[in-house]
């Protein structure tokens, strides 16, 4: 039990950069997607500072709008998905189109999808 407590104390003491490195190791070496890890650790260090350091954004398709076919084509081009998969993504809205992208890339994706007629949100 003492080992578990020591591990917990080490995790709480990690910096944002160290948390990202840990997430990369867990994902690449063990196939584990630790999505909530950064949120849990950053709350201990002050939520406002962590919010300012956000570097990864998710582009979420809220709805296809009136031009569903155009949106499917754009989603297919932007994601590299096949036509069937792109259509399923659009039909399943609200759904993430891309996750963990830079702010500039997220804004670019949003602009292209909005131009095609979609309702898009960056998270």
Secondary structure, DSSP 4 states (H G I P E B T S, - for coil): -HHHHHHHHHHHT--HHHHHHHHHHHHHHH----TTHHHHHHHHT-HHHHHHT---EEEEEEE--S-HHHHHHHHHHHH---HHHHHHHHHT-SEEEEEEE-HHHHHHHHHHHHHTT-EEEE-
